Amino acid sequence: MNAPLVLGGATVAVGLAAHGAFYRNSALFGAALGRLPTDRREVALTFDDGPNPDATPPILDALAQAGVHATFFILGRHAERWPALVRRVHDEGHAIGNHGYYHRKLHFKGPRYVRHDLGRGADAIAQACGARPALFRAPHGFRSPWVNAIARSMGERVIGWSLGVWDSDRPGVDEIVHRTLAGARPGSILLLHDGDGYDPAGDRRQTAGAVPRIVGQLAARGYAFVPVPAA
Ligand SMILES: [Zn+2]
């Protein structure tokens, strides 16, 4: 008679572990900031997987023109390739977060691997711009019990997101704009991509094309743009 209970317990445990690994803001493995702590019309624009020589510069141009600051979760191996772009992101006042070095999903990786990946990513950023990142976002949001602890031990706050619009599928500039405007709420952390985590030459020009319209139309609706807070 106990077997179904044991089985039930095992099922629950596996379910909880999957929840923690696959849901980017899940508190099970420690908190990841999934939205800004505000009900005001503020959003954080975040860009993952860059820098990228075709997408990052026009995005920075658009942000500068609008006087808006965003947060860039930079991939270490791309930072090594294009350190001048990392410096530009930093020099123009945007927040920089660590996105690891290799862009492998971390939920089944052991602590040694995670520490190596995060450490090498942060080192590449520091090498490029002289500042160490105070934020971390896991590739695809996949975490494990030690990912948060290791990130925190490196002085990095773990960040999730409120709204992803699958801009990396390249659905077209209009669609990226539409999805972002339709989903943005006060306090949203908006996830976009200025790079491709798997291909340094990946095409993110659609996202770059969408940014001026996203910024302009959210501003017209009364939204302000804030960097993701490090504490
Ligand atoms: Zn990524």
Residues whose N, C-alpha, C, O or C-beta is under 5 A from the ligand:
A	BS01	ZN	D48 D49 P139 H140 G197
